[in-house]
Structure formats: structure tokens, C-alpha cells
Amino acid sequence: MARTLDGAAPWMKVGLELFTAEGPRVVSGLKDLGYKVFLDLKFFDIPNTVQGAVRSAVRLGADMVNIHALGGERMARAAMQGCAEGARPGREPLVLAVTMLTSMAAGDLPVDNAGDPSEMALDLAVKAKQYGLNGVVCSGLEVERIKGACGPGFVCLTPGIRPADAGADDQRRVVTPGRAVRSGSDFLVVGRPVTRAVSPREAALAIIGEMEQA
């Protein structure tokens, strides 16, 4: 897939399924192909463990990593410390906080009297900003309010991207590529609409075209 999309997309995401199957070598392989790599492992553990995990991810060559915002301030600051320890001079990988998964809608949270996921995402984003993180992972439905609260330089990475003619699959809070860009998203994560397409390269280029038009 990476070779098929060479020249079409500048980034590749390595998630839990791929990393568990192939390990660190897949990150190294993608870097050798010239890609920037988003290592999407959503670290959520005690501060010391997360610090070490982020440090190792950055030393491996990841250009972007993420943690769970629910880990709180000490975990977030430990992640930033780990990033600083692992980064080479002049290279500043991004550390983002996952707010609410885009597969979750109202009623999915296993907590009594839980609020609306979009409201919780906004609250977690504001806290992530206070903790010193570079940005958040959030739905395109939440980007405008998060940018308004945290400033335009606060990075918003948006999964749950679905072209208008695509199904939502197991995602809930989805938006089109164009809407995400118009809302202010800095990065879009697109998986199945590309990887399951008859021509993944054409699908990726169509999505990038929609982004550029927006």
C-alpha cells in the first residue's frame, strides 16, 4: 500500500493492528520510503511508562505520536518530556492527545450521566493545551470550537473521514474531507476509503483534490 501511494500521500499512519503484526521495523521501512510516520498507539499508562514509550517512538523515527487525554496532566507532561529526550536536534515530533474516539456517540460511554462526546472533546482539548501538548485528535465536528478555544496554532488531527459516497463503517462522528478542511483540520486520517478502494491511489488523489479545493 505504501508503495502504491508513493507520491500521492506524504504521511502514513501505523496503528495498533499493523504495529502488533510487524513491530518497529514497519516504521523504519516507511521512513526508508520517504514517508512521515504517525505512530497511532494511543499511549495510556502511568507517567513513567508513557514517557519511555514516547521516547522510544521518537527515537524510532515517528514524526507524530499520540496519547490519551484522559491520562491527565502528569501523564501528558511526561509524554512531552519523553519526546524531548528522544528527538534529534532540530527535529520536533508532534505529540497529540486523543479526545473522544470518532466511533463513539452519545450513549456509548460506559459512564452514568456522561455528557455529549463533542462537549467532552472540547474540554479535553482545552486541558491538553494547558498541559503543553501540540494538539489533539478529534472529530471534524469539533475542530472549529477547539481552534476557537485553543488558538489556530493548536493542531487538530481528524479521523473519521468519509467521502460523501462512502459508508460510515463503524465510525459515528464522521465528516467529508472538504468539511474537515473548511473547519480547520490540520491533518486528516483516511483508512478504509483508500485501502479498500478498487484503486487506492486514485481514491487518495481524489481525497487530496477535495482537500485542496476546500
PyRosetta script that sets phi, psi and omega in degrees:
from pyrosetta import init, pose_from_sequence

init()
pose = pose_from_sequence("MARTLDGAAPWMKVGLELFTAEGPRVVSGLKDLGYKVFLDLKFFDIPNTVQGAVRSAVRLGADMVNIHALGGERMARAAMQGCAEGARPGREPLVLAVTMLTSMAAGDLPVDNAGDPSEMALDLAVKAKQYGLNGVVCSGLEVERIKGACGPGFVCLTPGIRPADAGADDQRRVVTPGRAVRSGSDFLVVGRPVTRAVSPREAALAIIGEMEQA")
pose.set_psi(1, -42.6)
pose.set_omega(1, 179.3)
pose.set_phi(2, -61.4)
pose.set_psi(2, -41.6)
pose.set_omega(2, 179.1)
pose.set_phi(3, -69.6)
pose.set_psi(3, -36.0)
pose.set_omega(3, 178.0)
pose.set_phi(4, -62.1)
pose.set_psi(4, -37.1)
pose.set_omega(4, -175.4)
pose.set_phi(5, -94.4)
pose.set_psi(5, 7.6)
pose.set_omega(5, -179.8)
pose.set_phi(6, -55.6)
pose.set_psi(6, 124.9)
pose.set_omega(6, -179.7)
pose.set_phi(7, 88.0)
pose.set_psi(7, -11.2)
pose.set_omega(7, 179.3)
pose.set_phi(8, -96.2)
pose.set_psi(8, -41.5)
pose.set_omega(8, -178.2)
pose.set_phi(9, -126.5)
pose.set_psi(9, 134.5)
pose.set_omega(9, -178.2)
pose.set_phi(10, -82.9)
pose.set_psi(10, -18.1)
pose.set_omega(10, -176.5)
pose.set_phi(11, -118.7)
pose.set_psi(11, 153.2)
pose.set_omega(11, 167.7)
pose.set_phi(12, -129.2)
pose.set_psi(12, 140.2)
pose.set_omega(12, 176.6)
pose.set_phi(13, -100.2)
pose.set_psi(13, 131.2)
pose.set_omega(13, 173.3)
pose.set_phi(14, -109.9)
pose.set_psi(14, 111.7)
pose.set_omega(14, -177.3)
pose.set_phi(15, -102.0)
pose.set_psi(15, -169.7)
pose.set_omega(15, -174.5)
pose.set_phi(16, -61.1)
pose.set_psi(16, -42.6)
pose.set_omega(16, -176.1)
pose.set_phi(17, -64.9)
pose.set_psi(17, -48.5)
pose.set_omega(17, -178.4)
pose.set_phi(18, -68.1)
pose.set_psi(18, -42.7)
pose.set_omega(18, -177.8)
pose.set_phi(19, -66.2)
pose.set_psi(19, -37.7)
pose.set_omega(19, 178.4)
pose.set_phi(20, -66.4)
pose.set_psi(20, -35.5)
pose.set_omega(20, -178.9)
pose.set_phi(21, -76.2)
pose.set_psi(21, -39.0)
pose.set_omega(21, -169.6)
pose.set_phi(22, -115.9)
pose.set_psi(22, -19.8)
pose.set_omega(22, 178.1)
pose.set_phi(23, 74.8)
pose.set_psi(23, -167.1)
pose.set_omega(23, -174.7)
pose.set_phi(24, -57.8)
pose.set_psi(24, -25.3)
pose.set_omega(24, -175.2)
pose.set_phi(25, -62.8)
pose.set_psi(25, -25.3)
pose.set_omega(25, -179.4)
pose.set_phi(26, -69.2)
pose.set_psi(26, -33.8)
pose.set_omega(26, 176.6)
pose.set_phi(27, -66.4)
pose.set_psi(27, -46.6)
pose.set_omega(27, 178.9)
pose.set_phi(28, -60.1)
pose.set_psi(28, -41.0)
pose.set_omega(28, 179.9)
pose.set_phi(29, -63.6)
pose.set_psi(29, -41.3)
pose.set_omega(29, 179.0)
pose.set_phi(30, -68.3)
pose.set_psi(30, -37.2)
pose.set_omega(30, 176.4)
pose.set_phi(31, -63.8)
pose.set_psi(31, -39.2)
pose.set_omega(31, 178.5)
pose.set_phi(32, -63.5)
pose.set_psi(32, -29.0)
pose.set_omega(32, 178.1)
pose.set_phi(33, -81.4)
pose.set_psi(33, -4.7)
pose.set_omega(33, 176.3)
pose.set_phi(34, 97.4)
pose.set_psi(34, 7.5)
pose.set_omega(34, -179.7)
pose.set_phi(35, -84.8)
pose.set_psi(35, 151.9)
pose.set_omega(35, 160.6)
pose.set_phi(36, -83.7)
pose.set_psi(36, 146.4)
pose.set_omega(36, -172.4)
pose.set_phi(37, -122.3)
pose.set_psi(37, 127.7)
pose.set_omega(37, 170.9)
pose.set_phi(38, -99.2)
pose.set_psi(38, 110.2)
pose.set_omega(38, 178.8)
pose.set_phi(39, -90.1)
pose.set_psi(39, 102.4)
pose.set_omega(39, -170.9)
pose.set_phi(40, -98.3)
pose.set_psi(40, 77.2)
pose.set_omega(40, -179.2)
pose.set_phi(41, -110.9)
pose.set_psi(41, -4.0)
pose.set_omega(41, 171.9)
pose.set_phi(42, 50.4)
pose.set_psi(42, 59.3)
pose.set_omega(42, -177.2)
pose.set_phi(43, -59.1)
pose.set_psi(43, 134.8)
pose.set_omega(43, -179.1)
pose.set_phi(44, -153.5)
pose.set_psi(44, 96.2)
pose.set_omega(44, -175.0)
pose.set_phi(45, -160.1)
pose.set_psi(45, -171.3)
pose.set_omega(45, 177.9)
pose.set_phi(46, -65.7)
pose.set_psi(46, 153.5)
pose.set_omega(46, -173.8)
pose.set_phi(47, -52.5)
pose.set_psi(47, -43.9)
pose.set_omega(47, -177.4)
pose.set_phi(48, -62.3)
pose.set_psi(48, -40.7)
pose.set_omega(48, 180.0)
pose.set_phi(49, -67.3)
pose.set_psi(49, -42.7)
pose.set_omega(49, 179.7)
pose.set_phi(50, -66.4)
pose.set_psi(50, -38.6)
pose.set_omega(50, 177.1)
pose.set_phi(51, -58.2)
pose.set_psi(51, -46.8)
pose.set_omega(51, 179.6)
pose.set_phi(52, -67.1)
pose.set_psi(52, -37.5)
pose.set_omega(52, -179.5)
pose.set_phi(53, -66.4)
pose.set_psi(53, -43.9)
pose.set_omega(53, 178.8)
pose.set_phi(54, -66.0)
pose.set_psi(54, -42.1)
pose.set_omega(54, 177.7)
pose.set_phi(55, -57.1)
pose.set_psi(55, -46.1)
pose.set_omega(55, 180.0)
pose.set_phi(56, -65.3)
pose.set_psi(56, -40.0)
pose.set_omega(56, -179.6)
pose.set_phi(57, -63.4)
pose.set_psi(57, -41.6)
pose.set_omega(57, -179.0)
pose.set_phi(58, -70.1)
pose.set_psi(58, -41.1)
pose.set_omega(58, 176.9)
pose.set_phi(59, -62.6)
pose.set_psi(59, -30.8)
pose.set_omega(59, 178.8)
pose.set_phi(60, -67.8)
pose.set_psi(60, -24.6)
pose.set_omega(60, 179.4)
pose.set_phi(61, 120.3)
pose.set_psi(61, 2.2)
pose.set_omega(61, 179.2)
pose.set_phi(62, -61.6)
pose.set_psi(62, 135.0)
pose.set_omega(62, 178.7)
pose.set_phi(63, -92.3)
pose.set_psi(63, -15.7)
pose.set_omega(63, 179.6)
pose.set_phi(64, -152.0)
pose.set_psi(64, 135.4)
pose.set_omega(64, 175.8)
pose.set_phi(65, -133.7)
pose.set_psi(65, 165.0)
pose.set_omega(65, 178.2)
pose.set_phi(66, -138.2)
pose.set_psi(66, 155.6)
pose.set_omega(66, 176.1)
pose.set_phi(67, -129.2)
pose.set_psi(67, 171.5)
pose.set_omega(67, 175.2)
pose.set_phi(68, -89.2)
pose.set_psi(68, 130.2)
pose.set_omega(68, 178.7)
pose.set_phi(69, -61.4)
pose.set_psi(69, -27.9)
pose.set_omega(69, -179.0)
pose.set_phi(70, -67.1)
pose.set_psi(70, -9.5)
pose.set_omega(70, 177.4)
pose.set_phi(71, -69.6)
pose.set_psi(71, -16.3)
pose.set_omega(71, 175.0)
pose.set_phi(72, 86.6)
pose.set_psi(72, -179.2)
pose.set_omega(72, -171.4)
pose.set_phi(73, -66.1)
pose.set_psi(73, -46.0)
pose.set_omega(73, -176.4)
pose.set_phi(74, -62.9)
pose.set_psi(74, -40.5)
pose.set_omega(74, 178.5)
pose.set_phi(75, -66.6)
pose.set_psi(75, -41.0)
pose.set_omega(75, -179.2)
pose.set_phi(76, -64.1)
pose.set_psi(76, -44.5)
pose.set_omega(76, -179.1)
pose.set_phi(77, -69.1)
pose.set_psi(77, -32.8)
pose.set_omega(77, 175.3)
pose.set_phi(78, -65.4)
pose.set_psi(78, -37.6)
pose.set_omega(78, 177.7)
pose.set_phi(79, -62.7)
pose.set_psi(79, -43.0)
pose.set_omega(79, 179.2)
pose.set_phi(80, -65.4)
pose.set_psi(80, -36.3)
pose.set_omega(80, 177.0)
pose.set_phi(81, -65.5)
pose.set_psi(81, -42.7)
pose.set_omega(81, 177.8)
pose.set_phi(82, -62.2)
pose.set_psi(82, -37.9)
pose.set_omega(82, 178.3)
pose.set_phi(83, -63.5)
pose.set_psi(83, -44.6)
pose.set_omega(83, 179.5)
pose.set_phi(84, -62.9)
pose.set_psi(84, -37.3)
pose.set_omega(84, -179.7)
pose.set_phi(85, -69.2)
pose.set_psi(85, -32.2)
pose.set_omega(85, -175.4)
pose.set_phi(86, -91.5)
pose.set_psi(86, -18.9)
pose.set_omega(86, -173.7)
pose.set_phi(87, -77.3)
pose.set_psi(87, 142.6)
pose.set_omega(87, 173.3)
pose.set_phi(88, -78.6)
pose.set_psi(88, 155.6)
pose.set_omega(88, 178.6)
pose.set_phi(89, -54.7)
pose.set_psi(89, 132.8)
pose.set_omega(89, 178.9)
pose.set_phi(90, 82.9)
pose.set_psi(90, 0.1)
pose.set_omega(90, 179.8)
pose.set_phi(91, -119.6)
pose.set_psi(91, 123.9)
pose.set_omega(91, -175.8)
pose.set_phi(92, -124.5)
pose.set_psi(92, 87.3)
pose.set_omega(92, 176.3)
pose.set_phi(93, -61.8)
pose.set_psi(93, 154.9)
pose.set_omega(93, 179.3)
pose.set_phi(94, -91.9)
pose.set_psi(94, 138.9)
pose.set_omega(94, 173.4)
pose.set_phi(95, -117.4)
pose.set_psi(95, 116.6)
pose.set_omega(95, -177.3)
pose.set_phi(96, -113.3)
pose.set_psi(96, 155.9)
pose.set_omega(96, 177.9)
pose.set_phi(97, -109.3)
pose.set_psi(97, 128.8)
pose.set_omega(97, 173.9)
pose.set_phi(98, -74.4)
pose.set_psi(98, 124.6)
pose.set_omega(98, 179.2)
pose.set_phi(99, -87.0)
pose.set_psi(99, -88.8)
pose.set_omega(99, 176.6)
pose.set_phi(100, -121.8)
pose.set_psi(100, 133.3)
pose.set_omega(100, 179.9)
pose.set_phi(101, -58.9)
pose.set_psi(101, 140.2)
pose.set_omega(101, -179.4)
pose.set_phi(102, -72.2)
pose.set_psi(102, -6.8)
pose.set_omega(102, 175.1)
pose.set_phi(103, -83.6)
pose.set_psi(103, -6.4)
pose.set_omega(103, -175.5)
pose.set_phi(104, -102.1)
pose.set_psi(104, 136.2)
pose.set_omega(104, 175.8)
pose.set_phi(105, -124.4)
pose.set_psi(105, 176.1)
pose.set_omega(105, 178.3)
pose.set_phi(106, -55.2)
pose.set_psi(106, 132.0)
pose.set_omega(106, -179.7)
pose.set_phi(107, 97.8)
pose.set_psi(107, -13.2)
pose.set_omega(107, -179.7)
pose.set_phi(108, -83.7)
pose.set_psi(108, -23.5)
pose.set_omega(108, -178.4)
pose.set_phi(109, -69.4)
pose.set_psi(109, 130.6)
pose.set_omega(109, -177.6)
pose.set_phi(110, -81.6)
pose.set_psi(110, 47.7)
pose.set_omega(110, -178.5)
pose.set_phi(111, -134.8)
pose.set_psi(111, 132.6)
pose.set_omega(111, 178.2)
pose.set_phi(112, -66.0)
pose.set_psi(112, 139.1)
pose.set_omega(112, 176.8)
pose.set_phi(113, 60.5)
pose.set_psi(113, 30.4)
pose.set_omega(113, 177.7)
pose.set_phi(114, -68.4)
pose.set_psi(114, 147.1)
pose.set_omega(114, -179.1)
pose.set_phi(115, -80.5)
pose.set_psi(115, -176.1)
pose.set_omega(115, 178.0)
pose.set_phi(116, -67.4)
pose.set_psi(116, 135.2)
pose.set_omega(116, -177.7)
pose.set_phi(117, -55.9)
pose.set_psi(117, -37.3)
pose.set_omega(117, -179.8)
pose.set_phi(118, -66.8)
pose.set_psi(118, -37.4)
pose.set_omega(118, 177.1)
pose.set_phi(119, -67.9)
pose.set_psi(119, -39.9)
pose.set_omega(119, 178.3)
pose.set_phi(120, -66.3)
pose.set_psi(120, -37.5)
pose.set_omega(120, 178.5)
pose.set_phi(121, -62.6)
pose.set_psi(121, -41.3)
pose.set_omega(121, 178.5)
pose.set_phi(122, -63.3)
pose.set_psi(122, -45.5)
pose.set_omega(122, -180.0)
pose.set_phi(123, -62.0)
pose.set_psi(123, -44.1)
pose.set_omega(123, 179.6)
pose.set_phi(124, -66.5)
pose.set_psi(124, -34.9)
pose.set_omega(124, 178.6)
pose.set_phi(125, -65.4)
pose.set_psi(125, -43.7)
pose.set_omega(125, 178.5)
pose.set_phi(126, -59.9)
pose.set_psi(126, -41.9)
pose.set_omega(126, 178.9)
pose.set_phi(127, -67.1)
pose.set_psi(127, -40.2)
pose.set_omega(127, 178.2)
pose.set_phi(128, -59.9)
pose.set_psi(128, -39.3)
pose.set_omega(128, 176.2)
pose.set_phi(129, -61.6)
pose.set_psi(129, -44.2)
pose.set_omega(129, 179.7)
pose.set_phi(130, -64.0)
pose.set_psi(130, -31.2)
pose.set_omega(130, -177.8)
pose.set_phi(131, -80.6)
pose.set_psi(131, -6.4)
pose.set_omega(131, 177.0)
pose.set_phi(132, 94.9)
pose.set_psi(132, 9.4)
pose.set_omega(132, 178.8)
pose.set_phi(133, -74.5)
pose.set_psi(133, 160.5)
pose.set_omega(133, -176.6)
pose.set_phi(134, -78.7)
pose.set_psi(134, -21.4)
pose.set_omega(134, -177.3)
pose.set_phi(135, 170.9)
pose.set_psi(135, -165.1)
pose.set_omega(135, -175.6)
pose.set_phi(136, -138.2)
pose.set_psi(136, 161.8)
pose.set_omega(136, 168.2)
pose.set_phi(137, -100.4)
pose.set_psi(137, 122.3)
pose.set_omega(137, -174.9)
pose.set_phi(138, -152.2)
pose.set_psi(138, 164.4)
pose.set_omega(138, 175.8)
pose.set_phi(139, -70.1)
pose.set_psi(139, 152.9)
pose.set_omega(139, 174.6)
pose.set_phi(140, -63.4)
pose.set_psi(140, -18.6)
pose.set_omega(140, 177.7)
pose.set_phi(141, -71.2)
pose.set_psi(141, -15.2)
pose.set_omega(141, -173.9)
pose.set_phi(142, -111.4)
pose.set_psi(142, -6.5)
pose.set_omega(142, -171.0)
pose.set_phi(143, -62.1)
pose.set_psi(143, -47.1)
pose.set_omega(143, -175.7)
pose.set_phi(144, -57.7)
pose.set_psi(144, -45.4)
pose.set_omega(144, -178.7)
pose.set_phi(145, -69.3)
pose.set_psi(145, -36.8)
pose.set_omega(145, 179.0)
pose.set_phi(146, -67.2)
pose.set_psi(146, -43.3)
pose.set_omega(146, 176.8)
pose.set_phi(147, -61.9)
pose.set_psi(147, -39.3)
pose.set_omega(147, 179.1)
pose.set_phi(148, -64.3)
pose.set_psi(148, -35.8)
pose.set_omega(148, -177.8)
pose.set_phi(149, -84.9)
pose.set_psi(149, -31.2)
pose.set_omega(149, -171.7)
pose.set_phi(150, -110.4)
pose.set_psi(150, -9.9)
pose.set_omega(150, 179.1)
pose.set_phi(151, 99.5)
pose.set_psi(151, 154.1)
pose.set_omega(151, -175.8)
pose.set_phi(152, -66.7)
pose.set_psi(152, -22.7)
pose.set_omega(152, -179.6)
pose.set_phi(153, -82.0)
pose.set_psi(153, -7.4)
pose.set_omega(153, 179.0)
pose.set_phi(154, -80.1)
pose.set_psi(154, 119.1)
pose.set_omega(154, -170.5)
pose.set_phi(155, -71.8)
pose.set_psi(155, 134.7)
pose.set_omega(155, 172.6)
pose.set_phi(156, -120.2)
pose.set_psi(156, 116.9)
pose.set_omega(156, 175.5)
pose.set_phi(157, -103.8)
pose.set_psi(157, 129.0)
pose.set_omega(157, -171.2)
pose.set_phi(158, -117.7)
pose.set_psi(158, 109.9)
pose.set_omega(158, 168.3)
pose.set_phi(159, -86.9)
pose.set_psi(159, -169.6)
pose.set_omega(159, 179.9)
pose.set_phi(160, 67.0)
pose.set_psi(160, 32.4)
pose.set_omega(160, 179.1)
pose.set_phi(161, -89.0)
pose.set_psi(161, 127.0)
pose.set_omega(161, 179.5)
pose.set_phi(162, -138.1)
pose.set_psi(162, 121.4)
pose.set_omega(162, 172.3)
pose.set_phi(163, -55.5)
pose.set_psi(163, 157.9)
pose.set_omega(163, -173.9)
pose.set_phi(164, -58.4)
pose.set_psi(164, -29.1)
pose.set_omega(164, -176.9)
pose.set_phi(165, -96.4)
pose.set_psi(165, 10.9)
pose.set_omega(165, -177.9)
pose.set_phi(166, -105.1)
pose.set_psi(166, 153.5)
pose.set_omega(166, 175.5)
pose.set_phi(167, -77.5)
pose.set_psi(167, 161.3)
pose.set_omega(167, -178.4)
pose.set_phi(168, -81.1)
pose.set_psi(168, -15.3)
pose.set_omega(168, -175.2)
pose.set_phi(169, 56.8)
pose.set_psi(169, -131.0)
pose.set_omega(169, -179.5)
pose.set_phi(170, -94.0)
pose.set_psi(170, 8.5)
pose.set_omega(170, 178.1)
pose.set_phi(171, -82.4)
pose.set_psi(171, 154.2)
pose.set_omega(171, 180.0)
pose.set_phi(172, -116.9)
pose.set_psi(172, -56.2)
pose.set_omega(172, -174.9)
pose.set_phi(173, -93.3)
pose.set_psi(173, 79.5)
pose.set_omega(173, -172.6)
pose.set_phi(174, -106.4)
pose.set_psi(174, 156.6)
pose.set_omega(174, 172.7)
pose.set_phi(175, -142.9)
pose.set_psi(175, 163.4)
pose.set_omega(175, 175.8)
pose.set_phi(176, -79.0)
pose.set_psi(176, 162.0)
pose.set_omega(176, 176.9)
pose.set_phi(177, -57.0)
pose.set_psi(177, -43.2)
pose.set_omega(177, -178.8)
pose.set_phi(178, -63.1)
pose.set_psi(178, -43.4)
pose.set_omega(178, 179.9)
pose.set_phi(179, -64.7)
pose.set_psi(179, -40.1)
pose.set_omega(179, 179.9)
pose.set_phi(180, -60.7)
pose.set_psi(180, -44.6)
pose.set_omega(180, -180.0)
pose.set_phi(181, -65.4)
pose.set_psi(181, -44.4)
pose.set_omega(181, 180.0)
pose.set_phi(182, -64.0)
pose.set_psi(182, -27.8)
pose.set_omega(182, 178.7)
pose.set_phi(183, -77.4)
pose.set_psi(183, -16.7)
pose.set_omega(183, 177.9)
pose.set_phi(184, 113.4)
pose.set_psi(184, 7.7)
pose.set_omega(184, 179.6)
pose.set_phi(185, -60.3)
pose.set_psi(185, 138.1)
pose.set_omega(185, 179.8)
pose.set_phi(186, -91.1)
pose.set_psi(186, -32.7)
pose.set_omega(186, 179.0)
pose.set_phi(187, -136.0)
pose.set_psi(187, 141.7)
pose.set_omega(187, 174.5)
pose.set_phi(188, -115.8)
pose.set_psi(188, 135.9)
pose.set_omega(188, 174.9)
pose.set_phi(189, -103.6)
pose.set_psi(189, 119.7)
pose.set_omega(189, -179.9)
pose.set_phi(190, -127.3)
pose.set_psi(190, 121.1)
pose.set_omega(190, -179.0)
pose.set_phi(191, -111.1)
pose.set_psi(191, -91.1)
pose.set_omega(191, -171.8)
pose.set_phi(192, -58.0)
pose.set_psi(192, -35.4)
pose.set_omega(192, 176.7)
pose.set_phi(193, -59.3)
pose.set_psi(193, -21.6)
pose.set_omega(193, 175.6)
pose.set_phi(194, -97.8)
pose.set_psi(194, -51.9)
pose.set_omega(194, -171.6)
pose.set_phi(195, -67.9)
pose.set_psi(195, -25.2)
pose.set_omega(195, 179.9)
pose.set_phi(196, -99.9)
pose.set_psi(196, 2.8)
pose.set_omega(196, 180.0)
pose.set_phi(197, -72.0)
pose.set_psi(197, 154.5)
pose.set_omega(197, 175.9)
pose.set_phi(198, -59.5)
pose.set_psi(198, -41.6)
pose.set_omega(198, 175.6)
pose.set_phi(199, -124.8)
pose.set_psi(199, 94.7)
pose.set_omega(199, -178.8)
pose.set_phi(200, -55.9)
pose.set_psi(200, -38.2)
pose.set_omega(200, -178.9)
pose.set_phi(201, -64.7)
pose.set_psi(201, -45.0)
pose.set_omega(201, 178.6)
pose.set_phi(202, -63.8)
pose.set_psi(202, -38.4)
pose.set_omega(202, 178.8)
pose.set_phi(203, -64.1)
pose.set_psi(203, -42.9)
pose.set_omega(203, 179.4)
pose.set_phi(204, -64.9)
pose.set_psi(204, -43.8)
pose.set_omega(204, -179.6)
pose.set_phi(205, -65.3)
pose.set_psi(205, -35.0)
pose.set_omega(205, 177.3)
pose.set_phi(206, -65.1)
pose.set_psi(206, -40.6)
pose.set_omega(206, 178.7)
pose.set_phi(207, -66.9)
pose.set_psi(207, -43.1)
pose.set_omega(207, 177.8)
pose.set_phi(208, -63.0)
pose.set_psi(208, -38.1)
pose.set_omega(208, 176.3)
pose.set_phi(209, -61.6)
pose.set_psi(209, -41.5)
pose.set_omega(209, 177.5)
pose.set_phi(210, -65.2)
pose.set_psi(210, -38.0)
pose.set_omega(210, 177.2)
pose.set_phi(211, -63.1)
pose.set_psi(211, -45.6)
pose.set_omega(211, -178.4)
pose.set_phi(212, -64.8)
pose.set_psi(212, -39.1)
pose.set_omega(212, 178.1)
pose.set_phi(213, -64.7)
pose.set_psi(213, -39.5)
pose.set_omega(213, 179.7)
pose.set_phi(214, -67.9)
pose.dump_pdb("model.pdb")
